[in-house]
């Protein structure tokens, strides 16, 4: 497929190799991670050493500055081993893109360390009050995936200076805060993606210097293809990448089970039953089709970004359609595999049960929610729509 044809930069080749190694490591500790509601320290060490967690940061920081398809394929690969680990990779690599929106000093502080990990919630859930040299931030962000292993956190804020745009909308900023300066509230008691540790984070009058304050909607400070690629679309794609990997992992898990399970009242193993064969065939076709659309939309947009052409509204719409379709199709595939697992899949010890819970939790994310169909549908129908964050 075209998306695999990346230039042979050693750092980029190494990312794919690392992702495949970490996939196996993540699969081996997935149950323990879920129980602990965080990724194991040895897994975090492997992720730090791989460069994957900051592969969206600029080359000037020694990072890979990897093309979107490569980074997302690595997250997908790891999610095939364990969805929560792949999800955390997705969050970290999209957070690392923000280094291109910061002045050099801020980028170096947040993502200059080769083993750095950043997390982020870009929704403006805090207020930033201007003071000499920066802002003072107070607020609380929910769904802070990876906050337990992140060094810095990028939080969305409303600038509390009485300004706004001509329509009266508030001025939005994001701030990079060391996680040591935040209070982490243990809220992540959920049905799925438990190991992401997506707790709440609270800032209480935290000073953030101006060089760690950025404006996403003003665009990046570095002109390069990666940073011309729509950042909001990239974020949605990162959620879908983890969902795609989880669906492939569910098919893997079902195939392992089908090779030896004999259902009550049957003499044949699950793999020999026509109903199983048909369901697996349908799931495989659905997943391949969703994945093909996913990477095709990425490739189309990447070509525009590389040539310096305007990334059109049509291309941005395609990214959001592909992301939502991939995530929601992946959940359907996982559900089909879970159903085929029958009574074996209902136990906590079953990887299919975890896959099912992780898949349904992923589809609750705003970036791939059913609301995406409404937004993209309005655009396709020519109905006036706010598209600044598409």
SERO-4910 file (N, C-alpha, C, O; in steps of 0.05 Angstrom, whole numbers):
BEGIN
 pado doro    nc1    nc2    nc3   cac1   cac2   cac3    cc1    cc2    cc3    oc1    oc2    oc3
  Unk    A     17    -24      0      0      0      0     18     25      0     40     24     11
  Unk    A      9     47    -11     26     71    -13     35     81     14     57     92     15
  Unk    A     19     78     35     27     91     60     51     78     73     62     90     92
  Unk    A     60     55     63     83     42     75    109     52     62    131     44     71
  Unk    A    108     67     40    131     75     25    143    101     36    141    122     23
  Unk    A    155    100     60    167    123     72    197    123     65    210    102     61
  Unk    A    209    147     65    237    149     60    252    134     82    243    132    105
  Unk    A    275    123     74    290    104     92    306    119    113    330    114    115
  Unk    A    294    136    128    307    149    151    310    128    172    290    116    180
  Unk    A    334    123    182    338    102    202    320    105    227    311     85    238
  Unk    A    314    130    235    297    134    258    269    124    252    255    114    270
  Unk    A    260    127    227    233    120    220    231     90    216    211     78    223
  Unk    A    251     77    204    251     48    201    250     36    229    236     16    233
  Unk    A    265     47    247    267     37    274    240     38    289    235     22    307
  Unk    A    223     57    282    197     60    295    180     35    290    168     25    308
  Unk    A    180     26    266    163      3    259    173    -23    273    158    -39    282
  Unk    A    199    -25    273    211    -49    287    205    -48    317    198    -68    329
  Unk    A    207    -24    328    201    -21    357    172    -27    363    165    -40    383
  Unk    A    154    -18    345    126    -22    350    119    -52    350    102    -61    366
  Unk    A    132    -67    333    126    -96    332    136   -110    357    123   -128    367
  Unk    A    159   -101    367    169   -113    392    151   -106    415    144   -123    432
  Unk    A    143    -81    417    127    -72    439     99    -84    438     87    -89    459
  Unk    A     89    -90    414     63   -104    411     63   -129    427     44   -135    442
  Unk    A     84   -145    425     85   -171    439     88   -166    469     76   -181    485
  Unk    A    104   -147    476    107   -140    505     81   -131    517     74   -139    539
  Unk    A     67   -114    503     41   -103    513     21   -125    516      6   -126    535
  Unk    A     20   -143    496      1   -166    498      6   -183    523    -12   -192    536
  Unk    A     32   -187    529     39   -205    551     31   -193    578     25   -208    597
  Unk    A     30   -167    581     24   -154    607     -4   -140    607    -10   -126    625
  Unk    A    -20   -145    586    -45   -130    583    -64   -135    607    -76   -115    617
  Unk    A    -66   -159    617    -84   -165    639    -74   -151    665    -90   -140    680
  Unk    A    -48   -151    669    -36   -138    692    -40   -107    691    -47    -94    710
  Unk    A    -36    -96    667    -40    -68    663    -69    -60    669    -74    -40    683
  Unk    A    -88    -76    660   -116    -70    664   -122    -70    694   -137    -53    705
  Unk    A   -112    -90    708   -117    -92    737   -105    -68    752   -118    -57    770
  Unk    A    -82    -59    744    -68    -36    757    -78     -9    747    -72     11    759
  Unk    A    -93     -9    725   -103     15    713    -81     35    705    -84     59    708
  Unk    A    -59     23    696    -37     39    685    -18     20    671    -19     -4    675
  Unk    A     -1     31    654     18     14    639     41      7    658     50     23    675
  Unk    A     51    -17    655     73    -27    672     98    -11    667    103     -1    645
  Unk    A    114     -7    688    139     10    686    158      0    664    169     16    649
  Unk    A    161    -27    661    179    -37    641    168    -31    613    184    -28    594
  Unk    A    142    -31    610    130    -24    584    134      6    578    140     13    555
  Unk    A    131     23    598    136     51    594    165     56    586    171     73    569
  Unk    A    183     42    599    212     44    592    217     37    563    231     51    549
  Unk    A    204     16    553    207      8    525    196     29    507    207     35    486
  Unk    A    173     40    514    161     61    498    179     87    497    182     99    476
  Unk    A    190     94    520    208    117    521    232    113    503    240    130    488
  Unk    A    243     89    505    268     83    489    263     82    459    281     86    443
  Unk    A    238     76    452    232     71    423    231     97    407    234     96    383
  Unk    A    225    119    420    221    144    405    193    148    395    187    170    384
  Unk    A    176    128    398    149    130    388    132    151    402    115    164    390
  Unk    A    138    155    428    121    173    443    124    202    436    108    219    444
  Unk    A    146    209    422    149    237    413    156    238    383    170    256    375
  Unk    A    146    218    368    154    217    340    140    239    323    147    242    300
  Unk    A    122    254    335    110    277    321    125    303    326    118    324    314
  Unk    A    145    303    343    160    327    350    180    333    327    187    316    312
  Unk    A    189    358    325    207    366    303    234    352    304    244    344    325
  Unk    A    246    350    280    272    338    278    293    355    292    314    344    301
  Unk    A    288    381    295    307    398    309    311    390    338    331    397    351
  Unk    A    292    374    349    294    364    376    305    336    377    307    323    398
  Unk    A    313    326    353    324    299    352    302    278    350    308    254    352
  Unk    A    277    286    345    255    268    342    252    259    313    265    271    296
  Unk    A    235    240    308    232    228    281    217    247    262    221    245    238
  Unk    A    199    264    273    182    280    256    170    262    234    171    268    210
  Unk    A    158    240    243    149    219    225    124    227    210    107    241    221
  Unk    A    120    218    185     95    222    171     72    210    186     75    190    200
  Unk    A     48    221    183     25    211    198     20    181    195     14    167    214
  Unk    A     21    171    170     14    143    165     33    125    180     25    104    191
  Unk    A     58    132    182     78    115    196     72    115    226     71     94    238
  Unk    A     69    139    237     63    141    266     38    126    273     37    111    293
  Unk    A     17    130    258     -9    117    264     -8     87    260    -21     72    274
  Unk    A      7     78    240     10     49    236     24     37    260     18     14    268
  Unk    A     43     51    271     57     41    295     38     39    319     38     19    333
  Unk    A     21     59    323      1     58    344    -18     35    340    -26     21    358
  Unk    A    -26     31    315    -45      9    308    -32    -18    314    -45    -36    325
  Unk    A     -6    -21    307      8    -46    312      9    -52    341      3    -75    349
  Unk    A     15    -32    358     16    -37    387    -11    -43    398    -13    -60    416
  Unk    A    -32    -30    388    -59    -36    397    -68    -64    390    -86    -75    403
  Unk    A    -56    -75    370    -62   -103    363    -54   -121    387    -66   -142    392
  Unk    A    -32   -114    401    -25   -128    425    -42   -121    449    -50   -139    464
  Unk    A    -47    -95    452    -64    -86    474    -74    -58    467    -59    -40    462
  Unk    A   -100    -55    468   -113    -30    459   -105     -7    477   -100     15    466
  Unk    A   -103    -11    503    -96     11    521    -68     22    515    -64     46    516
  Unk    A    -50      4    510    -22     13    504    -22     28    478     -9     49    476
  Unk    A    -35     18    457    -37     32    432    -50     59    435    -41     79    422
  Unk    A    -70     61    451    -84     86    457    -65    106    469    -64    129    461
  Unk    A    -49     98    488    -30    116    501     -9    125    481      0    148    483
  Unk    A     -1    108    463     18    116    442      5    137    425     18    157    418
  Unk    A    -20    133    417    -34    153    401    -35    180    414    -30    201    402
  Unk    A    -42    180    440    -44    205    455    -17    219    456    -15    243    453
  Unk    A      4    204    462     31    216    465     41    227    439     52    249    438
  Unk    A     37    212    417     49    222    392     34    246    381     46    264    369
  Unk    A      7    247    386     -7    272    378      0    295    396      2    318    386
  Unk    A      4    290    421     13    311    439     41    322    431     46    346    434
  Unk    A     57    304    421     84    313    413     84    332    389    103    347    385
  Unk    A     63    332    373     60    351    351     60    380    361     69    398    346
  Unk    A     52    384    385     49    411    396     76    425    400     77    450    403
  Unk    A     97    410    399    124    423    401    128    442    378    143    462    380
  Unk    A    115    436    355    118    454    331    102    480    334    106    498    318
  Unk    A     86    482    355     70    506    359     82    523    381     72    545    387
  Unk    A    103    514    393    116    528    415    142    542    406    154    533    387
  Unk    A    149    564    419    176    574    415    197    553    421    192    534    435
  Unk    A    221    557    411    242    537    414    247    529    443    250    506    450
  Unk    A    247    549    461    251    543    490    229    525    501    235    506    516
  Unk    A    204    531    494    182    515    504    183    487    493    177    467    507
  Unk    A    189    484    467    191    458    454    213    441    468    209    417    473
  Unk    A    236    454    473    258    439    485    251    430    514    258    408    522
  Unk    A    237    448    529    230    441    556    210    417    558    213    400    575
  Unk    A    191    417    539    170    397    541    177    371    527    170    349    536
  Unk    A    191    373    504    196    348    488    224    346    478    230    331    459
  Unk    A    243    361    490    270    359    482    285    334    491    303    325    477
  Unk    A    277    323    513    289    299    524    281    275    506    258    272    500
  Unk    A    301    259    496    294    237    479    274    217    490    261    202    475
  Unk    A    271    216    517    253    197    529    227    211    539    212    200    555
  Unk    A    223    236    530    200    251    540    174    239    531    172    228    509
  Unk    A    153    242    548    126    235    541    108    258    549    110    268    571
  Unk    A     90    266    531     70    287    537     43    275    534     38    257    518
  Unk    A     24    285    550     -4    278    547    -19    304    543     -7    326    544
  Unk    A    -45    302    538    -59    327    533    -89    324    530    -99    304    521
  Unk    A   -103    344    539   -132    348    533   -135    376    523   -131    396    538
  Unk    A   -141    379    498   -142    405    485   -167    421    490   -168    445    486
  Unk    A   -188    407    499   -213    421    506   -208    442    527   -193    437    547
  Unk    A   -218    466    524   -213    488    543   -227    485    569   -249    496    573
  Unk    A   -216    470    587   -228    465    613   -216    480    636   -221    475    659
  Unk    A   -199    500    629   -186    516    650   -186    545    641   -192    552    618
  Unk    A   -180    563    660   -176    591    653   -147    598    657   -134    589    676
  Unk    A   -138    615    639   -110    625    639   -110    655    643   -119    669    625
  Unk    A   -100    664    665   -100    693    671    -73    704    665    -53    696    677
  Unk    A    -72    724    647    -46    735    640    -32    749    664    -45    764    679
  Unk    A     -6    744    666     11    758    686     37    764    673     42    755    650
  Unk    A     55    778    686     81    784    675     95    758    668     99    741    686
  Unk    A    103    755    643    119    731    635    104    706    629    116    686    622
  Unk    A     77    707    630     62    683    623     33    685    632     21    706    630
  Unk    A     23    662    642     -5    661    651     -6    644    677     12    627    682
  Unk    A    -27    648    692    -32    632    716    -57    616    709    -78    627    702
  Unk    A    -55    589    712    -76    571    702    -89    557    726    -76    547    744
  Unk    A   -116    556    724   -132    540    743   -154    526    728   -167    538    710
  Unk    A   -158    501    734   -180    486    721   -177    456    725   -158    447    737
  Unk    A   -195    441    713   -195    412    716   -202    400    689   -222    406    677
  Unk    A   -185    382    681   -189    367    656   -195    338    661   -183    325    678
  Unk    A   -215    327    647   -222    299    649   -210    284    626   -201    296    606
  Unk    A   -210    257    628   -201    240    607   -171    245    599   -165    246    575
  Unk    A   -154    247    619   -126    253    614   -110    227    610    -95    219    627
  Unk    A   -114    215    587   -101    189    581    -71    192    583    -59    211    572
  Unk    A    -58    173    597    -29    172    599    -18    192    620      7    195    621
  Unk    A    -35    204    635    -25    225    654     -7    212    675     10    226    687
  Unk    A    -10    187    681      6    174    702     35    169    693     52    165    710
  Unk    A     40    170    667     68    166    659     79    190    643    102    189    634
  Unk    A     63    211    639     71    234    624     89    253    640     85    256    664
  Unk    A    108    266    627    125    286    640    112    314    639    115    330    657
  Unk    A     99    319    616     85    345    613     57    340    603     51    319    591
  Unk    A     39    359    609     11    357    601      4    383    586      8    405    597
  Unk    A     -8    380    563    -18    403    548    -48    405    553    -64    389    544
  Unk    A    -56    427    566    -84    431    574    -96    455    559    -84    476    558
  Unk    A   -120    451    549   -134    473    536   -145    493    557   -154    485    578
  Unk    A   -144    518    549   -153    540    568   -168    561    553   -165    565    528
  Unk    A   -184    576    568   -195    601    558   -178    624    570   -174    625    594
  Unk    A   -169    641    552   -153    663    561   -171    684    575   -188    696    562
  Unk    A   -166    688    600   -184    705    617   -173    733    617   -164    743    637
  Unk    A   -174    746    593   -165    774    591   -185    793    579   -179    815    572
  Unk    A   -210    783    577   -231    799    566   -231    801    536   -248    815    524
  Unk    A   -213    787    522   -212    788    493   -229    766    481   -241    750    496
  Unk    A   -231    766    455   -247    746    441   -247    753    412   -237    775    404
  Unk    A   -258    736    395   -259    743    366   -283    760    361   -298    768    378
  Unk    A   -286    767    335   -307    786    327   -335    775    333   -355    791    335
  Unk    A   -338    749    335   -364    737    341   -369    733    371   -389    723    379
  Unk    A   -349    743    387   -352    740    416   -342    714    427   -345    709    451
  Unk    A   -331    697    410   -320    671    420   -295    677    437   -280    695    431
  Unk    A   -290    661    457   -267    665    475   -241    660    460   -240    645    440
  Unk    A   -220    672    470   -193    666    460   -182    641    473   -181    639    498
  Unk    A   -175    621    457   -167    595    467   -136    592    466   -123    602    447
  Unk    A   -125    579    486    -97    573    486    -94    545    498   -112    533    509
  Unk    A    -70    534    494    -62    509    507    -36    515    522    -19    530    512
  Unk    A    -32    502    544     -9    508    561      5    481    567     -7    461    572
  Unk    A     32    482    567     48    459    574     56    460    604     71    478    612
  Unk    A     46    441    619     51    442    648     65    416    656     56    394    648
  Unk    A     87    417    672     98    392    683     77    378    700     63    390    716
  Unk    A     74    352    696     53    338    710     58    338    740     39    335    756
  Unk    A     83    343    749     89    345    777     75    369    790     72    370    814
  Unk    A     67    388    773     53    412    784     23    409    783      9    428    790
  Unk    A     13    386    775    -16    381    774    -24    362    796     -8    346    806
  Unk    A    -49    364    804    -60    344    823    -76    324    807    -95    331    793
  Unk    A    -69    299    809    -82    278    794   -104    266    812    -99    257    834
  Unk    A   -129    266    802   -152    256    817   -159    228    805   -164    225    781
  Unk    A   -160    208    822   -164    180    814   -194    177    807   -210    170    824
  Unk    A   -200    181    781   -228    179    772   -233    157    752   -256    151    745
  Unk    A   -211    144    742   -214    126    719   -221     98    728   -205     79    727
  Unk    A   -247     95    736   -258     69    742   -279     64    721   -302     72    724
  Unk    A   -272     50    700   -288     48    675   -291     19    666   -278      1    677
  Unk    A   -308     16    646   -312    -11    635   -288    -19    617   -281    -43    616
  Unk    A   -277      0    603   -256     -7    584   -233     13    584   -234     34    596
  Unk    A   -212      5    569   -187     22    567   -177     30    595   -167     52    599
  Unk    A   -180     11    613   -173     18    641   -143     24    644   -136     41    661
  Unk    A   -126     11    629    -97     14    633    -87     41    622    -64     48    626
  Unk    A   -105     57    609    -96     83    600    -93    103    623    -81    124    620
  Unk    A   -105     96    646   -103    114    669   -112    142    663    -99    162    670
  Unk    A   -135    145    650   -145    171    640   -159    186    662   -183    193    660
  Unk    A   -144    192    683   -156    206    707   -160    236    701   -153    246    679
  Unk    A   -172    249    720   -174    279    719   -148    291    728   -134    280    745
  Unk    A   -142    315    717   -118    330    726   -128    358    733   -144    370    720
  Unk    A   -117    368    755   -125    394    766   -101    413    768    -80    405    779
  Unk    A   -105    437    757    -85    458    761    -96    479    780   -119    488    777
  Unk    A    -80    486    800    -89    505    820    -69    528    821    -49    527    835
  Unk    A    -76    550    806    -58    573    805    -30    566    797    -10    573    811
  Unk    A    -28    552    775     -1    544    765      9    564    746     -5    571    726
  Unk    A     33    574    751     45    593    732     57    578    708     72    559    712
  Unk    A     51    588    684     62    576    660     75    599    645     62    618    637
  Unk    A    101    597    640    115    618    625    106    620    597     95    600    585
  Unk    A    109    643    585     98    649    558    109    629    537     95    624    517
  Unk    A    133    619    541    145    601    521    132    573    522    139    556    505
  Unk    A    114    568    541    100    543    541     70    548    537     53    531    546
  Unk    A     63    570    525     35    576    518     32    576    487     49    588    474
  Unk    A     12    563    477     10    561    448    -19    566    439    -38    563    455
  Unk    A    -22    572    414    -49    577    402    -52    558    379    -41    562    357
  Unk    A    -67    536    383    -70    516    362    -82    528    336    -73    522    314
  Unk    A   -102    545    339   -116    555    316    -99    576    300   -107    584    278
  Unk    A    -77    585    312    -60    604    298    -40    590    280    -27    602    263
  Unk    A    -39    563    282    -21    548    265      7    544    277     14    557    297
  Unk    A     22    525    266     49    519    276     69    540    270     65    557    253
  Unk    A     91    540    285    113    558    281    134    547    262    153    560    254
  Unk    A    131    521    255    149    507    236    133    500    211    112    488    212
  Unk    A    145    507    188    132    500    163    144    475    152    166    475    142
  Unk    A    129    453    154    138    427    144    113    411    138     92    416    150
  Unk    A    115    391    121     91    376    114     76    365    137     51    365    138
  Unk    A     90    354    158     76    343    181     59    363    194     37    357    204
  Unk    A     68    388    196     53    408    210     33    424    192     19    441    202
  Unk    A     33    417    166     12    426    149    -12    407    149    -34    414    141
  Unk    A     -7    382    157    -27    362    160    -47    371    181    -38    380    203
  Unk    A    -73    370    177    -93    381    196    -90    367    224    -94    343    226
  Unk    A    -84    383    244    -78    372    270   -103    360    283   -101    339    297
  Unk    A   -126    372    279   -150    361    292   -158    335    278   -167    316    291
  Unk    A   -155    334    252   -160    308    238   -140    287    247   -148    264    250
  Unk    A   -115    295    251    -95    276    261   -104    264    288   -101    240    292
  Unk    A   -114    281    305   -123    272    331   -145    250    329   -144    230    342
  Unk    A   -164    256    312   -186    236    307   -174    210    296   -183    189    304
  Unk    A   -156    213    278   -143    189    266   -128    172    286   -127    148    285
  Unk    A   -116    186    306   -101    171    326   -119    154    343   -111    132    352
  Unk    A   -143    163    349   -163    147    364   -171    123    347   -172    101    357
  Unk    A   -175    128    321   -184    106    304   -161     85    300   -167     62    297
  Unk    A   -136     94    300   -114     76    296   -114     55    319   -110     31    314
  Unk    A   -118     64    343   -119     45    366   -143     26    363   -141      3    370
  Unk    A   -165     36    353   -189     19    349   -184     -2    327   -192    -25    331
  Unk    A   -171      6    306   -164    -13    284   -146    -36    295   -151    -59    289
  Unk    A   -126    -28    310   -108    -48    321   -122    -67    340   -117    -91    340
  Unk    A   -140    -56    356   -156    -73    375   -173    -92    360   -176   -115    368
  Unk    A   -185    -84    337   -202   -102    322   -186   -125    310   -194   -148    310
  Unk    A   -162   -118    299   -145   -139    289   -137   -158    311   -136   -182    307
  Unk    A   -131   -148    334   -124   -165    357   -148   -183    365   -143   -206    373
  Unk    A   -172   -173    363   -196   -189    369   -199   -213    349   -206   -235    357
  Unk    A   -193   -208    324   -194   -230    305   -172   -250    311   -176   -274    310
  Unk    A   -148   -240    318   -126   -258    327   -136   -276    350   -131   -300    350
  Unk    A   -148   -263    370   -156   -277    394   -178   -298    388   -178   -320    399
  Unk    A   -196   -291    371   -217   -310    363   -206   -333    348   -214   -356    353
  Unk    A   -187   -328    331   -174   -350    316   -160   -369    334   -160   -394    330
  Unk    A   -146   -358    354   -133   -375    374   -154   -393    388   -149   -417    392
  Unk    A   -176   -381    396   -197   -396    410   -210   -417    391   -216   -439    399
  Unk    A   -215   -408    367   -230   -426    348   -215   -451    340   -227   -470    332
  Unk    A   -189   -450    344   -173   -474    336   -175   -497    356   -166   -519    350
  Unk    A   -187   -492    379   -189   -514    399   -215   -515    414   -221   -536    426
  Unk    A   -231   -494    413   -256   -495    428   -277   -512    415   -282   -511    391
  Unk    A   -290   -529    431   -312   -545    422   -336   -536    439   -337   -540    463
  Unk    A   -357   -525    426   -380   -516    440   -396   -538    452   -396   -561    442
  Unk    A   -410   -532    474   -427   -553    487   -447   -564    466   -460   -549    452
  Unk    A   -448   -590    465   -467   -603    447   -457   -607    419   -472   -616    402
  Unk    A   -432   -599    414   -420   -601    387   -396   -620    387   -384   -624    408
  Unk    A   -390   -632    364   -367   -648    362   -345   -634    346   -322   -644    343
  Unk    A   -351   -611    335   -332   -597    319   -320   -573    334   -334   -561    350
  Unk    A   -295   -567    328   -284   -543    339   -297   -519    326   -309   -521    305
  Unk    A   -294   -496    339   -308   -472    329   -300   -465    301   -317   -455    285
  Unk    A   -275   -469    293   -265   -462    267   -279   -478    245   -279   -470    222
  Unk    A   -290   -501    251   -302   -519    231   -331   -512    227   -344   -524    209
  Unk    A   -343   -494    242   -371   -488    239   -376   -467    218   -362   -446    218
  Unk    A   -394   -472    200   -400   -452    178   -406   -424    188   -398   -404    176
  Unk    A   -421   -422    210   -428   -396    221   -403   -380    229   -402   -356    225
  Unk    A   -384   -394    241   -359   -381    249   -344   -372    224   -334   -350    223
  Unk    A   -342   -389    205   -327   -383    180   -339   -358    166   -324   -341    157
  Unk    A   -366   -357    165   -379   -334    152   -374   -309    167   -368   -288    156
  Unk    A   -376   -310    194   -373   -286    210   -344   -276    209   -340   -251    208
  Unk    A   -325   -294    209   -297   -285    207   -291   -273    180   -277   -253    178
  Unk    A   -302   -285    159   -299   -274    133   -310   -246    130   -298   -228    118
  Unk    A   -334   -242    141   -347   -216    140   -331   -195    156   -327   -172    148
  Unk    A   -321   -204    179   -306   -186    196   -280   -178    183   -271   -155    183
  Unk    A   -267   -197    170   -242   -191    156   -246   -171    134   -230   -153    130
  Unk    A   -267   -175    118   -273   -157     96   -279   -129    107   -269   -109     96
  Unk    A   -295   -127    128   -302   -101    139   -278    -86    149   -275    -62    145
  Unk    A   -260   -101    163   -237    -88    175   -217    -79    153   -206    -57    154
  Unk    A   -213    -96    133   -195    -88    111   -206    -64     97   -190    -46     89
  Unk    A   -231    -63     92   -243    -40     78   -240    -15     94   -233      6     83
  Unk    A   -246    -16    120   -243      8    137   -214     17    138   -209     41    137
  Unk    A   -196     -1    140   -168      5    141   -158     18    115   -143     37    115
  Unk    A   -168      7     92   -160     18     66   -170     47     63   -154     64     54
  Unk    A   -194     53     71   -205     80     70   -188     98     89   -182    121     81
  Unk    A   -182     88    112   -167    103    132   -140    113    120   -134    136    121
  Unk    A   -124     94    109    -98    102     99    -99    116     73    -82    132     66
  Unk    A   -120    111     57   -124    126     32   -129    155     38   -117    172     25
  Unk    A   -146    161     57   -152    189     64   -126    203     75   -121    226     69
  Unk    A   -111    188     91    -86    199    101    -67    205     78    -55    227     77
  Unk    A    -63    186     60    -45    190     37    -53    214     20    -36    229     11
  Unk    A    -79    216     14    -88    239     -2    -81    266     11    -71    284     -2
  Unk    A    -85    267     37    -80    292     51    -50    297     54    -40    320     52
  Unk    A    -35    276     58     -6    278     61      7    288     35     25    304     35
  Unk    A     -4    279     12      7    288    -13      3    318    -16     21    332    -26
  Unk    A    -20    328     -8    -25    357     -9     -6    372     10      5    393      3
  Unk    A     -2    361     34     16    374     53     44    374     43     59    394     48
  Unk    A     53    353     29     80    352     20     86    371     -3    108    381     -6
  Unk    A     66    375    -20     70    393    -43     65    422    -37     70    440    -53
  Unk    A     55    427    -13     49    455     -5     22    465    -14     16    488    -11
  Unk    A      7    447    -26    -20    454    -34    -38    459    -10    -31    450     12
  Unk    A    -59    474    -14    -78    477      8    -92    451     15   -101    437     -3
  Unk    A    -93    444     40   -107    421     48   -137    429     49   -146    442     67
  Unk    A   -151    420     29   -178    429     24   -198    419     45   -192    401     60
  Unk    A   -221    432     45   -242    423     63   -250    394     56   -257    379     74
  Unk    A   -250    388     31   -256    360     23   -237    340     34   -246    319     43
  Unk    A   -211    346     34   -192    328     46   -196    326     76   -194    304     87
  Unk    A   -200    348     89   -204    347    118   -230    332    125   -230    317    145
  Unk    A   -250    335    109   -275    320    114   -269    290    110   -279    273    126
  Unk    A   -253    283     90   -246    255     86   -232    243    110   -237    219    116
  Unk    A   -215    258    122   -201    248    146   -220    241    168   -218    220    181
  Unk    A   -239    259    173   -258    255    195   -277    232    189   -284    216    207
  Unk    A   -285    229    164   -302    207    156   -287    180    160   -297    161    171
  Unk    A   -262    180    151   -246    156    153   -241    148    182   -241    124    189
  Unk    A   -236    168    199   -231    162    227   -255    151    241   -254    130    255
  Unk    A   -278    164    237   -303    154    250   -311    127    240   -319    109    255
  Unk    A   -309    123    214   -316     98    202   -298     75    212   -307     53    218
  Unk    A   -272     81    214   -253     61    223   -259     53    252   -259     29    258
  Unk    A   -263     72    269   -268     66    297   -294     51    301   -295     32    317
  Unk    A   -314     59    287   -340     47    292   -343     20    278   -356      1    289
  Unk    A   -330     17    255   -329    -10    242   -312    -29    259   -319    -52    262
  Unk    A   -291    -19    271   -274    -36    288   -290    -46    312   -287    -70    319
  Unk    A   -307    -29    323   -323    -38    346   -342    -60    337   -347    -79    352
  Unk    A   -353    -58    313   -371    -79    303   -356   -105    299   -367   -127    305
  Unk    A   -332   -103    289   -316   -127    285   -310   -141    312   -312   -165    314
  Unk    A   -303   -125    331   -297   -136    358   -321   -149    370   -320   -171    382
  Unk    A   -344   -136    367   -369   -148    377   -375   -175    364   -384   -193    377
  Unk    A   -370   -177    338   -374   -202    324   -356   -224    335   -365   -247    338
  Unk    A   -331   -217    340   -312   -237    351   -319   -245    379   -317   -268    387
  Unk    A   -328   -225    395   -337   -231    422   -361   -250    422   -362   -268    438
  Unk    A   -380   -245    404   -403   -262    402   -395   -291    395   -406   -310    405
  Unk    A   -377   -293    377   -368   -320    369   -354   -335    392   -355   -359    393
  Unk    A   -342   -320    410   -328   -332    432   -347   -345    452   -339   -362    468
  Unk    A   -373   -338    450   -393   -351    467   -387   -348    497   -378   -328    506
  Unk    A   -392   -370    511   -389   -370    540   -360   -365    549   -355   -355    570
  Unk    A   -341   -373    532   -313   -369    539   -305   -340    541   -287   -332    555
  Unk    A   -319   -323    526   -312   -295    524   -323   -278    547   -315   -255    550
  Unk    A   -340   -289    563   -353   -272    584   -336   -270    609   -342   -254    627
  Unk    A   -315   -286    611   -299   -286    636   -278   -263    635   -269   -255    614
  Unk    A   -272   -253    659   -252   -231    661   -225   -240    650   -210   -223    640
  Unk    A   -220   -265    650   -194   -275    640   -193   -277    610   -171   -282    599
  Unk    A   -215   -272    596   -215   -274    567   -205   -249    554   -215   -227    560
  Unk    A   -186   -250    536   -177   -227    522   -199   -215    504   -200   -191    499
  Unk    A   -218   -232    495   -240   -222    479   -258   -204    495   -269   -185    484
  Unk    A   -262   -211    520   -278   -193    537   -266   -166    540   -279   -145    538
  Unk    A   -239   -166    544   -225   -140    546   -226   -125    520   -231   -101    520
  Unk    A   -223   -139    498   -224   -126    471   -252   -113    467   -254    -90    458
  Unk    A   -272   -127    475   -300   -117    472   -304    -91    489   -315    -72    479
  Unk    A   -295    -92    514   -299    -69    531   -282    -45    521   -291    -22    522
  Unk    A   -258    -51    512   -241    -30    502   -253    -17    477   -252      7    473
  Unk    A   -264    -34    459   -276    -24    434   -299     -5    439   -301     16    427
  Unk    A   -317    -13    457   -340      4    463   -332     30    477   -345     50    474
  Unk    A   -312     28    494   -302     53    507   -290     72    486   -294     96    488
  Unk    A   -275     61    467   -263     78    447   -283     94    431   -279    117    424
  Unk    A   -306     81    424   -326     94    408   -340    117    423   -355    133    411
  Unk    A   -336    119    449   -348    141    465   -332    166    461   -342    188    469
  Unk    A   -309    165    450   -292    189    447   -305    208    427   -315    200    406
  Unk    A   -305    234    434   -319    254    418   -309    255    389   -324    260    371
  Unk    A   -283    250    386   -272    252    359   -282    231    339   -281    235    315
  Unk    A   -294    209    349   -304    188    331   -333    182    338   -343    160    332
  Unk    A   -347    200    352   -374    196    361   -393    199    337   -385    208    316
  Unk    A   -418    190    340   -438    194    318   -442    222    310   -451    227    287
  Unk    A   -435    242    327   -437    270    319   -420    276    294   -426    295    280
  Unk    A   -399    260    290   -382    264    266   -398    261    241   -393    276    221
  Unk    A   -417    243    241   -433    239    216   -450    264    210   -453    271    187
  Unk    A   -460    277    231   -476    301    227   -458    323    216   -466    337    196
  Unk    A   -435    327    228   -417    349    218   -408    344    189   -410    362    173
  Unk    A   -399    320    184   -390    315    156   -413    315    137   -410    323    114
  Unk    A   -436    305    146   -460    306    128   -468    334    121   -476    340     98
  Unk    A   -466    352    140   -473    381    135   -454    392    114   -462    406     95
  Unk    A   -428    385    116   -409    395     97   -415    384     69   -415    398     49
  Unk    A   -420    358     68   -425    345     42   -451    356     29   -453    357      4
  Unk    A   -470    364     45   -495    375     35   -494    405     30   -514    417     21
  Unk    A   -471    417     36   -469    446     32   -482    463     52   -487    487     47
  Unk    A   -488    452     75   -501    468     97   -479    483    112   -459    470    119
  Unk    A   -482    508    118   -462    523    133   -454    510    159   -471    502    175
  Unk    A   -428    506    163   -418    491    186   -392    503    195   -376    512    179
  Unk    A   -388    504    222   -362    513    233   -342    491    228   -345    469    236
  Unk    A   -320    498    214   -300    478    206   -272    484    216   -253    471    208
  Unk    A   -269    504    234   -243    512    243   -228    489    256   -203    488    254
  Unk    A   -242    472    270   -230    450    284   -236    423    271   -236    402    284
  Unk    A   -240    423    245   -245    398    231   -219    383    226   -219    361    214
***
